[in-house]
Amino acid sequence: MKIMFVKIRPVKSMSVKSMPVKIMSVKLRGFTLVEVLIALTILSIGFLAIMRSNVFNIRSSREASDLTLAVFAAEMMMKEEIAKGYPQSAIEEGEFEEGPYAGYRWKRTVEVVEFPFIEELKLVTVEIGWREEKHYTLRTVLSRY
């Protein structure tokens, strides 16, 4: 803030030769085009980073959901095999046609395990696949006794 003295011409009845007058110098200054462009560039980079992380989170959530369904399907098939009793050696394959597991492929393998001093052990393997490259495998060993 500046204080300037300005000479004022006296009016007929005024005898003051000079009188202090307060003049405020106000500079209106805006942003330059370069500053605006730099700010927009920084904001857009930040926005793109947020969007990219959001897409990654959605993809991760989908993969976790698919894996959870595969685990439930494998456990269900394993429980069915155990409920049948001591299984015969076999290989079965198929695909779930309906329900929450629709589109998932499965393969159930029962094979004899050779182990010294223990007879009649079977290795039961259930493999669940989805999409082309994803799969989950669950294994257990069963005994007749």
Secondary structure, 3 states (H helix, E strand, C coil): CEEEEEECCCCCCCCCCEEEEEECCCCCCCCCHHHHHHHHHHHHHHHHHHHHHHHHHHHHHHHHHHHHHHHHHHHHHHHHHHHCCCCCCEEEEEECCCHHHCCCEEEEEEEEEEECCEEEEEEEEEEEEECCCEEEEEEEEEECC
